[in-house]
Amino acid sequence: MTQQERSSSGHKLGQLIGDWFEEDIAAPLLQSVADNLNLYLDHRFRDRACRGNKIIWQDLDGNDVDYDFVLELGGSDNEKGIPVAFFETFWRRGARHSKDKARDDSGKLMPMRDTYPTARVLGIISAGDFTRPAQELVHSRRIDLFYIPKEQICNAWESAGIIMDYDDRAAESIKNEITEKAVQSLEVSREHIYNNLYSSVGSAVFNSYINRIIAGVSALPIQYNITKVLVGETLSFVKYDDVVEYISYDDVDCDLSDSVTLFRYEVIFSDGTIFERVDLTSDEALDLHDTVGIVAQHFIVYNPVL
């Protein structure tokens, strides 16, 4: 067996488990949120005419970023809606580089908080070996974390008759055999694995997560703070003292005919989170305010009972 074949065995098994976790665990959890709030859940396991194979959204700097799940208001198979939550999900067999994974995934999510005032929740749904420092990093960045330990995942699979883990010192032939058997057995065992995991983790854990996301996504704006800023033309100086004199003694009655009016827009939500954007034109400020109003009105109508 070549080195490439040996390394591909572990990768293939990890990909299999990761795809299963994303499709069979994460997707149903978030679909429950979507159903409760009449939202559209976008993910790679459904076809959608208005996008390609990846779920791409642009951040404030115009960068295209792909996500595992996005909850949208007004979305459909043919049209993108207003994003209200973004999620990443993963399976980790080993604890190595956990903090790097936490940093990468939370780093992907964080720009959406500043880009979309309606994105009330950013979350990671994870399973496997994920160290406490890695989890603390996620929490420190105000990213919601749902986590199932590796042992419970392994037990759920093994109770369905599928071995999906191995000793790192095991022969490569054994690792390859485990991988091939898991690939062959998964499709007929999906429901059994899910039931095993649901039973061992407990319905209360899954339900509390669903309710937590519902509460975060449906948080309503309770205060708007608008600051008007007049920006005048730029003046250039050669001497240091001239700058000091201008700043200290500038005439307050100076001509403002060449100034431009910009706005600072801030929204405080009922869960204590705050969205802020500065240096907006009036049109930009009104566009942001319009999306906030559309989403707020939706959640007033679809007020969840938790």
N, C-alpha and C positions, 0 to 999 in steps of 0.2 A: 504494500500500500504506500503510495507516495505521500509526501508531507502535505501536499494540497488536499489529497483525499482525507488525510487524518484530520486536518483543521476544518474541513468542510463538514465533517460529521457533527461536531459540536455546534458549529454555526447553524447547520440545518435544523438541529433539534431546538436550539434557542429561538430561531425564527418561527418554528412551528408553535412553540409554547407562547411566544409573544403575540403571534397572530390570533391564536385561540383566546388569549386573555383579552385582547383588544375587541374581538368580535363577540365573544360569548359572555364576558363579564362587564367590560367598560360600556359597550354599546347599549345593552339592556338597561344599565343603571341610568345613563344619560337620556335614553329614550323615555324612561319613566318621568324624568323632569320635563322633557319636551311635551309629552302627552298631558301632563298636569297643567302646563302653562300655555298650551296651544302654540308651541314653537316648532321650528323645523330643525332637525338634527342632521348636520352634514358629516359624512365620514366616507372612507374609501371603500366600504363594502356596499355602497349603493351607487348606482349610475345617476349622473346628473348632467343634463344637457348644457347647462350654463358654465361648466368648468371642464378641465381636463382630468387627468388621473389623480392629480394632487389637489389638496384643499389649500389654495393660495389666498393670502390676504396681504395687503400692503401696510407697512408701518408708516409712521409720520415722516420718515426720511425717504419714502418711496421704495424701500426694499421689499421684495417679494419673499414671504415666509410661509412655509407649509405647516399645517397643523393636523393633528389626528382627528379632532372633533371640534365643531363649531356649532353653537346654538344660535339660531337666527329668528328674529321676529319678521314675519311676512315672507320668509323664504319659501321656495318651491323647487321642484325638479328643473324648472325652466328659468328661474330668476333668483338672484341672490337677495337676501333680506338684510336687515340691520343686525349686526352681531351683538350678542348680549353675554357670551361666555366663550372662552377658548380653553382647550384641554390638550395635554400631551399624555401618553400612556406608554408604559414599558414593563418588561420582565427582565430581571437580572438574576442569573444563576449564582454569581459570586459577588462578594462585597467589594472586590478590587475596583478602584476608580469610581466608587459611588459618589464622592463629592464632585468629581468632574461631570458625571451624568446630571447631578442635581444642578450644577452651575449652568450646564448647556441648556437643559430643558427650561429652567426658570428664566434663563436669559432670552430664550425664544419668546416666552410668554409676556414678559414685562413690558415690551414696547406697545403692546395692544392696550394697556391701561392708559397710556398717554395719548394714544391715537384715537380711540373710540370712547366717548363719554358713556356710552351704553354698555360697555363691556364690564359688567359689575363683578364677574367672577373669572379668575384665571386659575386653572387647576391641573394637577398631575394625579393620574390614577396608576398606581404602581404595585408590583408584586415581586417577591424574591428576596434576595439579600440586599438591603438598603440601610446603610449604617446610620446611627443616631446623628453624627455630625452632618451627614448629607441631608437628613430630614430637617434638622435645625436650620440649615442654609435655606431650604425651600420655604420654611415658615417665616424666616427673617425677611424674605422678599415679598411677604404677603401673598404667597401662592397657596391655595388650598391643596391639601395632600390626603389622598385615600390610599391606604397601604395594607396589603395582605402579605404576611410573612411567608417565606419560601416553604417552611415545613407544612403549612396548611395546603399550599398548592400541590406539593409532592404527595401528600396523603390523599387528596381528592383524586388525583390521577391513579395512584396505586390501588385505591379502593375500587377503581373501575378496571383493574387488571393491567394497567399500563405503567411500567417503570420508566420514569422520565428524568432520573438523576443518576450520577455515577461518581465513584471515587476518582479524584484527579489522577491517582496512580494506576487506575485500571488500564489494561491493555487496550490499544486502539481498536482491535477487533471487537472487543466487548462494547466500547462506546459506539461503534458503527452499528452493531447489532441492536443495541437499545434504541438508537435513532430510527432505524428502519422499521422496527416493530411499532414504535410510537406513531410513525407516519401511517402505517397500514391500519392501525387500530382506532385512531382518533375519531374518524367520521361516525363510526357506529357507537362510540362511547361518549359523545358530547353531552347528551342529556344526563347520563349517569355521573359524569364528572361535575357538571354544574350542580346537580342535586347534592352530591357529596360536599362540595365546597359551601353551598348555601346552608347546609345543615351544620357543618362544623364551625363556620364563621358566625352564623346566627342571623336571622332575619332582621333583628334590631339594628345590627351594624349597617346592613345595606339600607334599611329604611331611614336611619338617622343621617346617612350620607345624602340620600335623595332629598330629604327635608332641608338639610343644610344648604345644598346647592339651590334649591327652590327659593329659600329665604334670601340668599345672596343675590340671585339673579333678579328677583322681584322687588328688591329694595327701591323705595320711592324717593325722589328728590324732595327735600323739606326746606331748602333755602337756596336762593340764587344770589350770588354776589357779583356785581358788575362794576368794574372800574374803568372810567374813561381816561385815556392818556393822550395828551396833545404832543405830537412829535414835530419839532421845528426842523429847519434846514441845518445841515452840518456846517459848522464854522471851523476853519483851520487856523492854527497859530504856529509861529516859529519860535517864540520866546516862552520859556517856562513861566515867567511872572505874569505874562499876559493871560495865561489860562487861569491862574489864581485870581487875578483881578476880575476876569469875566464871570467866573463861578461865584465869587464873593459879592460882587457889586452889580450884577446884571440888573438892568431896569425891569421891574415887574410889569411895567406898562409897555413892554416891547411889542412890536408889530407881530401878530399871530396869523396874518393872512396867508403865509406860506406853510403853516403847520398842517399836519395830517392827524386825524383822529383815529386812534386805535383803541381796542378794548381788551381788558383782562376778564375772562369768563370763568366763574367758579360755581360748582354745584356741590352742595352737601347732601348726602343721601342718608336715609333712615338707619342704615347699619353703621354709620359713622365714617364711611369712606368719602373721599373728596376727589373730584375731578377739577383740574385747572388747566387753562390754556391762555397764553399771553400773546400780545401783539397781533390781534385779530382785526381784520377789517369788519365793517358792520355786516357785510354779506356773510363772511365766514362765521361771525358770532351767531347770526340768525340761523345759519344752516346747522350749527352744532345744537343750538337751542331747540330747533325743530325736531331733530332726531331724539333728543332727550324727552321732549313732550310727547312724541308718538309712542315711545316705549312706556313712559309713565302712564299714559292713558290706557294702554293695553293691560298693564298690571293692576290698574284700578278696577278694570272689568273682570280680569281673571285673577282675582285676589285669592291666593291659595290658603286653604285651611290646613295648618300643620298640626 
